[in-house]
Amino acid sequence: MAWRKKLTDAMADGLRFASLGALLVGGVGVSVAFVYVLIKTCWFSVDYLDRTLFSEPW
């Protein structure tokens, strides 16, 4: 039984860690972009409703 890992096993672990980290960073980036677009859409929708429905009295 060897006490040390093989070089290829250590490289596989490093690549697995790097790919999971990249996936996590990408997921956070997509989530932040989605929240930004959602807030921007709500902001423009409120602006549009204010301009079209509430600009003159009913």
C-alpha positions as CSV (number, residue, x, y, z in Angstrom):
1,M,0.0,0.0,0.0
2,A,1.5,3.3,-1.1
3,W,1.4,6.3,1.3
4,R,1.6,8.9,-1.5
5,K,-0.9,9.4,-4.3
6,K,0.1,8.8,-7.8
7,L,0.9,11.9,-9.9
8,T,-2.1,11.3,-12.2
9,D,-4.4,10.9,-9.2
10,A,-3.2,14.2,-7.8
11,M,-3.6,15.9,-11.1
12,A,-7.1,14.6,-11.5
13,D,-8.0,15.9,-8.0
14,G,-6.6,19.3,-8.9
15,L,-8.5,19.4,-12.2
16,R,-11.7,18.3,-10.4
17,F,-11.2,21.1,-7.9
18,A,-10.5,23.7,-10.5
19,S,-13.5,22.7,-12.7
20,L,-15.9,22.8,-9.7
21,G,-14.5,26.2,-8.7
22,A,-15.0,27.5,-12.3
23,L,-18.6,26.1,-12.3
24,L,-19.3,27.8,-9.0
25,V,-17.9,31.2,-10.2
26,G,-19.9,30.9,-13.4
27,G,-23.1,30.0,-11.6
28,V,-22.7,33.0,-9.3
29,G,-22.0,35.3,-12.3
30,V,-25.1,34.0,-14.1
31,S,-27.2,34.5,-11.0
32,V,-26.0,38.1,-10.4
33,A,-26.6,38.9,-14.1
34,F,-30.1,37.5,-13.9
35,V,-31.0,39.5,-10.8
36,Y,-29.6,42.6,-12.5
37,V,-31.7,42.1,-15.6
38,L,-34.8,41.3,-13.5
39,I,-34.4,44.5,-11.4
40,K,-33.7,46.6,-14.5
41,T,-36.9,45.1,-16.2
42,C,-39.0,45.9,-13.1
43,W,-37.6,49.5,-13.0
44,F,-38.4,50.1,-16.7
45,S,-41.8,48.5,-16.3
46,V,-42.7,50.8,-13.4
47,D,-41.4,53.8,-15.4
48,Y,-43.5,52.8,-18.4
49,L,-46.6,52.4,-16.3
50,D,-46.0,55.7,-14.6
51,R,-45.6,57.3,-18.0
52,T,-48.6,55.7,-19.8
53,L,-51.2,55.1,-17.0
54,F,-50.6,57.6,-14.3
55,S,-49.4,60.7,-16.2
56,E,-52.9,62.1,-16.4
57,P,-55.9,61.8,-14.1
58,W,-58.4,59.1,-14.7
